């Protein structure tokens, strides 16, 4: 997919200004899910 440079710039600006909120529990859940999928696909 193409990169939406405008969106990238908006996020970069939000990070610089301290407005970008990171949901660490959502990130952790996604990582755990990815690892589970990877382990299940190995058999």
Residue, then its C-alpha position, 0 to 999 in steps of 0.5 A: x500500500x502507498x504511504x499517506x505522507x500527510x498522515x505520517x507528518x501529522x503523527x510525527x507532529x503529534x509526537x513532537x508536541x506530546x499529543x500522541x498517546x500510546x496504548x501499551x496494553x493494546x500493543x502488548x495484546x497485539x504482540x501476544x496475538x502475533x506470537x500465538x499465531x506464529x506458534x500455531x502455524x508452526x504446528 
